[in-house]
Amino acid sequence: MTRIGPSKPFRHYIPEWMEKKGVNQERLAGRLDCESSTISKLLTGRQRLSDVWLSGIAAALDVEVADLFRDPKQPTREELLAGLTEDQKRTVITLINALRAAG
């Protein structure tokens, strides 16, 4: 994973996922068997979000760890490609590959 700068972590969307799932800090803390102050520290960056915490939060919110780094308001790859024909999917993939090669 790429970091932004030497000490700033990559962007996570945990508060947005919490809102989407209807889970507040107290409820998340209960699911993780910790204090709500710990959740606050994790969300504000005052405590490190380790792999263990990320896995627990993802499980508590019923999402994949990778989802925590995706805005829940944005469609997934699968949602973007749903309903396209195989020819349309190949065209999209060709376009993406061309853009990657150019950039």
C-alpha positions as CSV (number, residue, x, y, z in Angstrom):
1,M,0.0,0.0,0.0
2,T,1.2,3.5,-0.8
3,R,1.6,6.0,1.9
4,I,1.0,9.7,1.4
5,G,4.1,11.4,2.8
6,P,6.5,9.8,5.3
7,S,4.1,9.6,8.3
8,K,0.6,10.2,7.1
9,P,-1.5,7.0,6.6
10,F,-3.6,6.3,3.5
11,R,-7.2,7.4,3.7
12,H,-9.8,5.1,5.3
13,Y,-13.5,5.5,5.2
14,I,-14.4,3.8,8.5
15,P,-16.7,6.6,9.7
16,E,-18.6,6.5,6.3
17,W,-19.0,2.8,6.6
18,M,-20.2,3.1,10.2
19,E,-22.8,5.6,9.0
20,K,-23.9,3.4,6.1
21,K,-24.2,0.4,8.5
22,G,-26.0,2.5,11.2
23,V,-23.2,1.8,13.7
24,N,-22.0,4.5,16.2
25,Q,-18.8,4.5,18.1
26,E,-20.3,2.9,21.2
27,R,-21.9,0.0,19.2
28,L,-18.6,-0.6,17.3
29,A,-16.7,-0.6,20.6
30,G,-19.2,-3.2,21.9
31,R,-18.7,-5.4,18.9
32,L,-14.9,-5.1,19.3
33,D,-15.0,-5.5,23.1
34,C,-13.1,-2.2,23.7
35,E,-13.9,1.3,25.0
36,S,-15.5,3.9,22.8
37,S,-12.6,6.1,23.5
38,T,-10.4,3.5,21.8
39,I,-12.6,3.8,18.7
40,S,-12.3,7.5,18.8
41,K,-8.5,7.3,19.0
42,L,-8.4,4.9,16.1
43,L,-10.6,7.1,13.9
44,T,-8.7,10.3,14.7
45,G,-5.3,8.7,14.2
46,R,-4.2,9.0,17.8
47,Q,-3.9,5.3,17.9
48,R,-2.4,3.2,15.1
49,L,-4.9,1.2,13.0
50,S,-3.1,-2.1,12.9
51,D,-4.0,-5.1,10.8
52,V,-5.7,-6.6,13.8
53,W,-7.9,-3.5,14.3
54,L,-8.7,-3.2,10.6
55,S,-9.7,-6.9,10.5
56,G,-11.9,-6.5,13.6
57,I,-13.5,-3.3,12.4
58,A,-14.2,-4.9,9.0
59,A,-15.8,-7.9,10.6
60,A,-17.8,-5.8,13.0
61,L,-19.2,-3.8,10.0
62,D,-19.7,-6.9,7.9
63,V,-17.4,-5.7,5.1
64,E,-14.0,-6.7,3.7
65,V,-10.9,-4.9,4.9
66,A,-10.3,-3.5,1.4
67,D,-13.7,-1.9,1.6
68,L,-12.6,0.3,4.5
69,F,-10.4,2.1,2.0
70,R,-13.2,2.7,-0.5
71,D,-15.9,5.3,-0.1
72,P,-19.1,3.3,0.4
73,K,-21.0,5.9,-1.7
74,Q,-18.9,4.9,-4.7
75,P,-19.9,1.9,-6.8
76,T,-17.7,-1.2,-6.7
77,R,-16.1,-2.6,-9.8
78,E,-18.7,-5.3,-10.0
79,E,-21.5,-2.7,-9.7
80,L,-19.9,-0.6,-12.5
81,L,-19.7,-3.6,-14.8
82,A,-23.1,-5.1,-14.0
83,G,-25.4,-5.3,-16.9
84,L,-22.7,-4.8,-19.5
85,T,-22.3,-7.3,-22.3
86,E,-19.0,-9.2,-22.7
87,D,-18.1,-7.0,-25.6
88,Q,-18.7,-3.9,-23.5
89,K,-16.6,-5.3,-20.7
90,R,-13.7,-6.0,-23.1
91,T,-14.0,-2.4,-24.4
92,V,-13.9,-1.0,-20.8
93,I,-10.9,-3.1,-19.9
94,T,-9.1,-2.1,-23.1
95,L,-9.8,1.6,-22.4
96,I,-8.5,1.2,-18.8
97,N,-5.3,-0.6,-20.0
98,A,-4.7,2.2,-22.5
99,L,-5.2,4.9,-19.9
100,R,-2.8,3.1,-17.5
101,A,-0.1,2.7,-20.3
102,A,-0.5,6.4,-21.1
103,G,-0.2,7.6,-17.5
